[in-house]
């Protein structure tokens, strides 16, 4: 039929490696971009974020200055981007969930400083692909729930949930391989 495009099937014999392996949190206040929002349309080429950015140094928590990398339990990081709205009025909502076992001081310190603080989040996948969630104007907010587990075989730790308040004008963005950012120690 004229005007219809054939959608390509996914490549055959390539396994789905599942969820992300790390989440990099960047405090919205510490994204040092010269524009009001980041990223903007000028930062996106062919569906990828192509602009390198710098992270500032405000104190987020002991040992975390403006950024932090979270390595959750294996196969527990799930990231989402949902599209809603009528034709011509679509918007996207970004989010994630993951689980971190235990209750050590480093994790507790980070969570106490990070809960309900605005972040941009970059998820890294097993194939090294990176995806950006949130923007400076529509950041991701983190909540955490601790569960002790009722029995010895149950998981003990934190369930982290990140949700965007409001919606974003674009889907979660692939991050081009040349884009760099600094995670401060």
One Martini backbone bead per residue (centre of mass of N, CA, C, O) as a GRO file, in nm:
protein
  185
    1UNK     BB    1   0.098   0.035   0.021
    2UNK     BB    2   0.079   0.350   0.011
    3UNK     BB    3   0.272   0.504   0.279
    4UNK     BB    4   0.386   0.238   0.381
    5UNK     BB    5   0.597   0.099   0.621
    6UNK     BB    6   0.836  -0.125   0.688
    7UNK     BB    7   0.906  -0.286   0.970
    8UNK     BB    8   1.177  -0.384   1.123
    9UNK     BB    9   1.309  -0.643   1.244
   10UNK     BB   10   1.477  -0.779   1.461
   11UNK     BB   11   1.754  -0.912   1.507
   12UNK     BB   12   1.872  -1.211   1.470
   13UNK     BB   13   2.034  -1.387   1.721
   14UNK     BB   14   1.985  -1.168   1.951
   15UNK     BB   15   2.016  -1.103   2.260
   16UNK     BB   16   1.856  -1.015   2.555
   17UNK     BB   17   2.029  -0.846   2.815
   18UNK     BB   18   1.851  -0.656   2.950
   19UNK     BB   19   1.910  -0.464   3.182
   20UNK     BB   20   2.080  -0.261   3.352
   21UNK     BB   21   2.406  -0.206   3.533
   22UNK     BB   22   2.389   0.115   3.554
   23UNK     BB   23   2.359   0.428   3.747
   24UNK     BB   24   2.379   0.771   3.668
   25UNK     BB   25   2.390   1.047   3.885
   26UNK     BB   26   2.272   1.389   3.822
   27UNK     BB   27   2.259   1.679   3.946
   28UNK     BB   28   2.073   1.927   3.827
   29UNK     BB   29   2.248   2.165   3.951
   30UNK     BB   30   2.536   2.031   3.814
   31UNK     BB   31   2.457   2.100   3.530
   32UNK     BB   32   2.681   2.265   3.306
   33UNK     BB   33   2.483   2.459   3.130
   34UNK     BB   34   2.409   2.738   2.917
   35UNK     BB   35   2.124   2.647   2.938
   36UNK     BB   36   1.817   2.608   3.076
   37UNK     BB   37   1.821   2.336   2.931
   38UNK     BB   38   1.891   1.971   2.966
   39UNK     BB   39   1.838   1.872   2.699
   40UNK     BB   40   1.814   1.984   2.369
   41UNK     BB   41   1.765   1.987   2.041
   42UNK     BB   42   2.074   2.066   1.986
   43UNK     BB   43   2.169   1.780   2.140
   44UNK     BB   44   2.016   1.633   1.893
   45UNK     BB   45   2.099   1.343   1.682
   46UNK     BB   46   1.930   1.097   1.561
   47UNK     BB   47   1.831   1.029   1.872
   48UNK     BB   48   2.098   1.161   1.998
   49UNK     BB   49   2.315   1.247   2.236
   50UNK     BB   50   2.603   1.488   2.158
   51UNK     BB   51   2.661   1.632   2.437
   52UNK     BB   52   2.888   1.742   2.636
   53UNK     BB   53   2.930   1.738   3.000
   54UNK     BB   54   2.925   1.906   3.315
   55UNK     BB   55   3.003   1.856   3.657
   56UNK     BB   56   2.971   1.966   3.950
   57UNK     BB   57   3.049   2.030   4.330
   58UNK     BB   58   2.829   1.968   4.502
   59UNK     BB   59   2.716   1.846   4.800
   60UNK     BB   60   2.545   1.548   4.843
   61UNK     BB   61   2.755   1.356   4.993
   62UNK     BB   62   2.960   1.165   5.131
   63UNK     BB   63   3.159   1.129   4.840
   64UNK     BB   64   2.940   1.316   4.681
   65UNK     BB   65   2.983   1.521   4.378
   66UNK     BB   66   2.700   1.557   4.180
   67UNK     BB   67   2.772   1.236   4.163
   68UNK     BB   68   2.661   0.888   4.091
   69UNK     BB   69   2.716   0.534   4.115
   70UNK     BB   70   2.489   0.261   4.054
   71UNK     BB   71   2.508  -0.081   4.172
   72UNK     BB   72   2.302  -0.316   4.134
   73UNK     BB   73   2.155  -0.583   4.125
   74UNK     BB   74   2.130  -0.835   3.935
   75UNK     BB   75   1.864  -0.791   3.734
   76UNK     BB   76   1.709  -0.495   3.859
   77UNK     BB   77   1.729  -0.294   3.623
   78UNK     BB   78   1.459  -0.075   3.530
   79UNK     BB   79   1.366   0.101   3.240
   80UNK     BB   80   1.151   0.385   3.140
   81UNK     BB   81   0.933   0.484   2.851
   82UNK     BB   82   0.640   0.677   2.805
   83UNK     BB   83   0.374   0.729   2.577
   84UNK     BB   84   0.153   1.011   2.549
   85UNK     BB   85  -0.118   1.114   2.372
   86UNK     BB   86  -0.221   1.282   2.122
   87UNK     BB   87  -0.195   1.381   1.828
   88UNK     BB   88   0.063   1.623   1.863
   89UNK     BB   89   0.066   1.551   2.211
   90UNK     BB   90   0.316   1.414   2.293
   91UNK     BB   91   0.458   1.239   2.575
   92UNK     BB   92   0.708   1.171   2.830
   93UNK     BB   93   0.793   0.909   3.070
   94UNK     BB   94   1.035   0.859   3.313
   95UNK     BB   95   1.212   0.562   3.456
   96UNK     BB   96   1.289   0.351   3.757
   97UNK     BB   97   1.423   0.032   3.886
   98UNK     BB   98   1.575  -0.111   4.191
   99UNK     BB   99   1.820  -0.322   4.374
  100UNK     BB  100   1.976  -0.303   4.706
  101UNK     BB  101   2.167  -0.475   4.898
  102UNK     BB  102   2.134  -0.400   5.209
  103UNK     BB  103   2.279  -0.156   5.485
  104UNK     BB  104   2.495   0.047   5.420
  105UNK     BB  105   2.639   0.355   5.471
  106UNK     BB  106   2.675   0.452   5.180
  107UNK     BB  107   2.384   0.410   5.086
  108UNK     BB  108   2.242   0.570   5.310
  109UNK     BB  109   2.380   0.843   5.254
  110UNK     BB  110   2.286   0.877   4.966
  111UNK     BB  111   1.976   0.855   5.015
  112UNK     BB  112   1.945   1.089   5.218
  113UNK     BB  113   2.043   1.300   4.990
  114UNK     BB  114   1.857   1.198   4.724
  115UNK     BB  115   1.585   1.215   4.815
  116UNK     BB  116   1.394   1.435   4.631
  117UNK     BB  117   1.606   1.485   4.412
  118UNK     BB  118   1.723   1.616   4.121
  119UNK     BB  119   1.774   1.413   3.816
  120UNK     BB  120   1.996   1.276   3.598
  121UNK     BB  121   1.994   0.966   3.403
  122UNK     BB  122   2.235   0.704   3.330
  123UNK     BB  123   2.211   0.413   3.147
  124UNK     BB  124   2.385   0.102   3.148
  125UNK     BB  125   2.451  -0.158   2.934
  126UNK     BB  126   2.593  -0.459   2.846
  127UNK     BB  127   2.656  -0.321   2.542
  128UNK     BB  128   2.729  -0.002   2.630
  129UNK     BB  129   2.479   0.135   2.627
  130UNK     BB  130   2.330   0.466   2.653
  131UNK     BB  131   2.073   0.629   2.865
  132UNK     BB  132   1.865   0.911   2.895
  133UNK     BB  133   1.702   1.052   3.189
  134UNK     BB  134   1.582   1.338   3.169
  135UNK     BB  135   1.590   1.685   3.275
  136UNK     BB  136   1.630   1.985   3.408
  137UNK     BB  137   1.308   2.046   3.396
  138UNK     BB  138   1.263   1.704   3.393
  139UNK     BB  139   1.333   1.528   3.636
  140UNK     BB  140   1.443   1.284   3.854
  141UNK     BB  141   1.292   1.116   4.130
  142UNK     BB  142   1.381   0.975   4.442
  143UNK     BB  143   1.301   0.663   4.595
  144UNK     BB  144   1.291   0.465   4.910
  145UNK     BB  145   1.279   0.113   5.013
  146UNK     BB  146   1.289  -0.078   5.298
  147UNK     BB  147   1.369  -0.439   5.337
  148UNK     BB  148   1.426  -0.707   5.563
  149UNK     BB  149   1.279  -0.949   5.557
  150UNK     BB  150   1.114  -1.228   5.695
  151UNK     BB  151   1.345  -1.413   5.591
  152UNK     BB  152   1.654  -1.542   5.519
  153UNK     BB  153   1.575  -1.573   5.192
  154UNK     BB  154   1.520  -1.285   5.179
  155UNK     BB  155   1.538  -0.977   5.076
  156UNK     BB  156   1.777  -0.722   5.169
  157UNK     BB  157   1.679  -0.377   5.110
  158UNK     BB  158   1.664  -0.149   4.836
  159UNK     BB  159   1.411   0.022   4.671
  160UNK     BB  160   1.440   0.196   4.372
  161UNK     BB  161   1.266   0.499   4.261
  162UNK     BB  162   1.214   0.662   3.943
  163UNK     BB  163   1.056   0.983   3.871
  164UNK     BB  164   0.878   1.190   3.668
  165UNK     BB  165   0.781   1.519   3.678
  166UNK     BB  166   0.599   1.508   3.445
  167UNK     BB  167   0.696   1.582   3.108
  168UNK     BB  168   0.849   1.502   2.801
  169UNK     BB  169   0.942   1.578   2.458
  170UNK     BB  170   1.117   1.304   2.487
  171UNK     BB  171   1.269   1.035   2.468
  172UNK     BB  172   1.481   0.838   2.561
  173UNK     BB  173   1.830   0.885   2.521
  174UNK     BB  174   2.074   0.822   2.336
  175UNK     BB  175   2.423   0.797   2.386
  176UNK     BB  176   2.681   0.890   2.242
  177UNK     BB  177   2.999   0.758   2.233
  178UNK     BB  178   3.147   1.059   2.254
  179UNK     BB  179   3.018   1.108   2.519
  180UNK     BB  180   3.111   1.293   2.806
  181UNK     BB  181   3.169   1.243   3.164
  182UNK     BB  182   3.198   1.328   3.509
  183UNK     BB  183   3.283   1.133   3.788
  184UNK     BB  184   3.306   1.210   4.093
  185UNK     BB  185   3.457   1.096   4.393
   0.00000   0.00000   0.00000
